[in-house]
Amino acid sequence: MRIDKYLKVARILKRREVGKQLALNERLFINDRVAKPSSEIKAGDVITIAFGHREIKVLVKEVRDSASKQQAFEMYEVLEEKKEELV
């Protein structure tokens, strides 16, 4: 499955277009490599998303074409979440 679609189905991001823009701006990584919007993901991959002052790292547990809200939270596990303090 494409990473931009996975982020939407797993409800990590609200819109697929946001995932696409993050990838185009090199703020989306799969296993510590810069991802393209069309990059394929599979179970066991680690996705890192860099927002403005926040970074989140998740482990892909399973890949589904569609998921209910409860199923979406079972598709991944948050490994790390960093927030930078503004001075």
N, C-alpha and C positions, 0 to 999 in steps of 0.2 A: 504494500500500500504506500502511496505517496505520503511524505511527511506532513505536508500542509493539510491533507485530508485527515490523517491520523489525529493531528492536534485538535481538529474540529470535532471529530467523532468521539474522542476521549474527553472532550470538554475542557481541555487545557486552555484553549483559546476559543473565543466566541465565534470568530469568523475565519474562514479559510484564507481570505485575502490578507489578513494580518500575518498569518504564517508565511504566506508567499513573500510579503514585504520584509519580514524578518530575515528570511533566507537570502533575498536579493541584496540586503544590506550587511550580509555576513555576520548575523547575530544569532544564527541557528546552527547547531553542531550535532553531528551523529558520531558517537565514539571519538570525540575530540577532533573531528574533521569538519570543515565548513560544508554545510549542506545546501543543495539547490532545492527549489520547491518540489521538483519531481524526484528527489532522492527517495529510494525505497527503504523502508524500515521493516524489521522483523523482531520477533520476541528475543529479548536479551540485549538489544541495543540500548545505549544510554544517550538520551537527548539532552542537550544543554541549550537553554533559551536565555539570551541576554536582553533584558528590557533596559530602560533608562538607568536606574540606580539599583536594579535588582537582577539577580541571576538565579535560575532554577534548574536543577538537574533531576531528570526522571528516568527510571528504568522501565522499558517496555515489557510488560508481562504477557500481553496477548494483543493480537490484531483482529479487529472485527470490522465489517463493512458498515454496520449500524449498531447502536447501543442505546439502551434506556439510560436514564440518569444514574441509577444504581450500578448498572453494568459498566458504565463509562469509568467510574471510580475504581473498578476492579481491573481495568486495562493497564494501569501503570502504578508505580510506587515512587513517591518523592524521595530522592536520595539526599538532596542538599538544597537549601535555599539561603541565598546570601542577600543581605540588604546593606547598601553603603550608606553611612551616616553623612548627612550634609552639614557642613560646618558654617 
